Amino acid sequence: MKLLIITAIKVFEKEVKQMLKKSGVKVFSYTDINGFRDATEQAVESNWFGSEMNENESLMFYSFADQEKTDLLFKYANEFNETQKTLSKIHVVILNVEKSN
């Protein structure tokens, strides 16, 4: 069993839900979170937001699933990210679960 964690900007909510469904992950939870980016090392003229600290409306999804499903979701997220022209991507983390009940 694996613990699947996905973070993405709120705009990608529909796409993440479709990926979960397509990979066979039928039970999951998600919550609103604030994404934060420290751009203090970025030149002001290349910083779109014009400030050093940026927050974004984001989501975090999580689920317990078998490896086959998590591997599929990881593949779909990578394919999605490769087609994006924005800096924001869907981030997927898969963790081993040693014990659960």
C-alpha positions in Angstrom: 0.0 0.0 0.0 1.1 3.5 -0.8 0.2 7.0 0.4 -0.4 9.2 -2.5 0.0 13.0 -2.1 -0.8 15.5 -4.8 -0.5 19.2 -4.8 -1.6 21.5 -7.5 -3.0 25.0 -8.1 -6.8 25.2 -7.8 -7.1 25.8 -11.5 -5.9 22.1 -12.0 -8.6 20.6 -9.7 -10.6 19.1 -12.6 -7.6 17.6 -14.2 -6.3 16.0 -11.0 -9.7 14.5 -10.3 -9.8 13.0 -13.9 -6.3 11.6 -13.4 -7.3 9.9 -10.1 -10.4 8.4 -11.8 -8.4 7.3 -14.8 -5.8 5.6 -12.7 -8.4 3.7 -10.6 -8.1 5.7 -7.4 -11.7 5.8 -6.4 -11.4 7.0 -2.8 -9.4 10.2 -1.9 -9.6 13.3 0.2 -8.6 16.8 -0.7 -8.4 20.2 1.0 -7.7 23.8 0.2 -4.2 25.0 1.0 -2.2 28.2 0.3 0.8 27.6 -1.8 3.8 29.9 -1.1 6.7 30.9 -3.3 9.7 33.0 -2.1 11.0 34.9 -5.1 13.5 37.1 -3.2 16.3 35.8 -5.3 14.5 36.5 -8.6 15.2 39.8 -10.4 12.3 42.2 -9.9 11.9 42.8 -13.6 11.4 39.1 -14.4 9.0 38.6 -11.5 5.5 38.7 -12.9 3.9 39.5 -9.6 6.2 42.4 -8.8 6.7 41.3 -5.2 9.0 38.9 -3.4 6.4 36.8 -1.6 3.7 35.1 -3.6 0.8 32.9 -2.4 -1.5 30.8 -4.6 -4.8 29.1 -4.0 -3.9 25.4 -4.2 -5.2 22.0 -3.3 -3.7 18.9 -1.7 -5.1 15.5 -2.5 -4.3 12.3 -0.6 -5.2 8.7 -0.8 -4.1 5.2 0.2 -3.8 3.1 -3.0 -1.9 0.1 -4.4 1.3 0.6 -6.4 -0.2 -0.1 -9.8 -2.7 2.8 -9.3 -0.1 5.2 -7.9 2.3 4.4 -10.7 -0.4 5.2 -13.3 -1.3 8.5 -11.6 2.4 9.5 -11.5 2.6 8.7 -15.3 -0.5 10.8 -16.1 0.8 13.7 -14.0 4.2 13.7 -15.8 2.4 13.7 -19.2 0.2 16.6 -18.1 3.2 18.6 -16.8 5.1 18.1 -20.1 2.3 19.8 -22.0 2.0 22.8 -19.6 3.4 26.2 -20.7 2.9 27.6 -17.2 5.5 27.4 -14.4 2.9 25.7 -12.2 2.9 21.9 -12.3 1.0 19.0 -10.6 3.3 17.6 -7.9 2.9 13.9 -7.0 4.6 12.1 -4.0 4.3 8.4 -3.4 5.2 7.1 0.0 5.5 3.5 1.3 3.1 2.6 4.1 4.7 0.2 6.5 1.7 -0.5 8.7 -2.0 0.5 8.7 -5.2 -0.8 10.1 
